[in-house]
Amino acid sequence: MTMRKCKLAILVIAVLLQVHAGAGYLFGQNAQNPQPEPITRQETLRGSITPEREWWDVLHYHLQVEFLPETRRLKGSNTITFKTLKPGNKMQIDLQPPLAITKITHSDSQLKFEREGNVYWVMFEKEIPKGTEDKIEIFYEGVPVVSKNPPWVGGITWGRDDLGEPLIVTTCEGIGASIWWPNKDHGADEPDRGMQISVTVPENLVAVSNGRLKKTDHDVAGKKKTFHWEVLNPINNYGVNVNIGNYVKLTDKYQGKGGVLDIEYWVLPHQKEAALRQFKEVPRMLEAFEHWFGKYPFYDDGYKLVTVQYPGMEHQSSVTYGNWFRNGYLQRDPCACGVGLKFDFIIVHESAHEWFGNNISMKDAADMWIHEGFANYAENLFVEYHFGKKDAEDYVIGTRRGIRNDRPIIGTYGANREGSGDMYPKGGNMLHTIRHVINDDAKWLSILRGLNADFWHQTVTTEQIESYISTRAGIDFSKVFDQYLRTTKIPLLKYNVKGKNVSFYYERVVKGFAMPIRVIINGKEIQITPSEVKQTFEFSEDIKTFEVNRNFYIEAAKSDL
Ligand SMILES: [Zn+2]
């Protein structure tokens, strides 16, 4: 989602608001209960592949929704085109109250359905055979949940812009897209053929959504306009968004690795000048990330920045932006080292998610580090590309100050529960550490590009990412991933120096952890491979200074061994 980590800036507000369960991503929030709550049935329905989800695969969504600001209601339908993977007659559709499904049609007939909390059970007249392509249309309406703190608390914001004009936005990461439209609300199933989003609004407003605007209908008598947006690629549910306001469009083009990329900036009229100045960051971002990760994943859907009243969010091909047209994150520096003020955090971080989050998407929210760890790491790669290695190292190492080691980065599977907010800075520093273990920049670059090419437009598990990196590096990183993703312990290197000899071993590590590191002895860099068993290394002369290369995220303590 947006960089939750940098909620540091609004920590106080967020803590006061008691960010919703499962969203323990605050970078610096209060300690949480270490004992996870038992998984509820509603969480299981939301977060797992239930039998009623398993038998069908979403091919396409066509969401048609009218926003009614006067009554703060939504009214619309979603046509779901799907293919059956096995025979089935009972389907799970997610839609959260107070929104309600009013009717479901299948060909010429209406289907029966019943509600169980956030889930509807839809009954077909008869079993649909395996291998069938079919569709249903789900009609729904009601007063949707209002977001108390976008984007971290999901819902609709019936807001106003700086000039008092309506500015209505959706945000739903974590809580799920079913907070505002009916769908199969699980990360593992994205619509293979993309999505159409038709948004009807009062005629004086403009609705901006994902992908490309194909046409606009004007209902003069009804004083309404409908904006038809089209996404050609698979899209994760939480990446779907609608922003309604007094928008104007600025356009640009970027000559990149995939040809000419169409860029649009949807901003408010009074923001034009600031946007033209600050959004010069966009081509710089594209250049850096196409270098590190390969071509932008959605050339046919274009790239957009859309201004909103919250900091930002990685809505696919439609990144939302509210970072005050200034560098840093809300003018703060995530690394507290000065480097964070050299770039626009929201443009860089949220756009990094086009590769890690939207191109490569997690199947289960427990694996959200794949989005946020890599996005945090990508910030330092952007810095390296434009400002050099020293700044990049200062940056990623500087973000360690936000690591809390409160609970593991990997969350609870099958329950839509994310892990610790450490997934940002600790995830980024784990990747930085792995790069330095590999110690071969060309190989590391090929791994980053390979991930995006080989998992192109796919949903993945952490195991896939972990084994991919190990295989391509030719180094077994399984214990490193276990250590940093599945425990809250940071490896501690205990060492002692006597004359020419240094003795050392790891404490606080998972069994079998033996990560090579580089240490600097009398100014000379040496690789050692500590383990839980004490080893002694003999240097060529008396050891006067001993330190660990700072790029390895471990702690070190001198003691009598
Ligand atoms: Zn993020």
Residues whose N, C-alpha, C, O or C-beta is under 5 A from the ligand:
A	BS01	ZN	M1 T2 M3 E372 A375
